[in-house]
Amino acid sequence: VSQYTFYTTASGVPLKFVMLGINYLTDGHFDEYIYTFTHFTTELQWPAPPVSDDRLARAGRQTD
C-alpha cells in the first residue's frame, strides 16, 4: 500500500508531493518519491491551437 501526501499553502499553491510505497505506474520498487514544486502558475504556458469554424461544424454533425 502506498501513502500519498500533498502539501499546499493556505491559498492552494502546491509545495510538495510525497509518495511512500510502490510506484505502480512505472512498476517501481518500494521507495520514497518526493516532488518539490519550485514554480507554479495558473496561466497557460502555450496558447490553445485554433479550431476553424469548418472543423466545429463537422464535429457538430458527428453522431455516436
Secondary structure, DSSP 8 states (H G I E B T S, - for coil): --EEEEEE-TT--EEEEEEEEE-TTTT--EEEEEEE-----SS-SS------HHHHHHHHH---
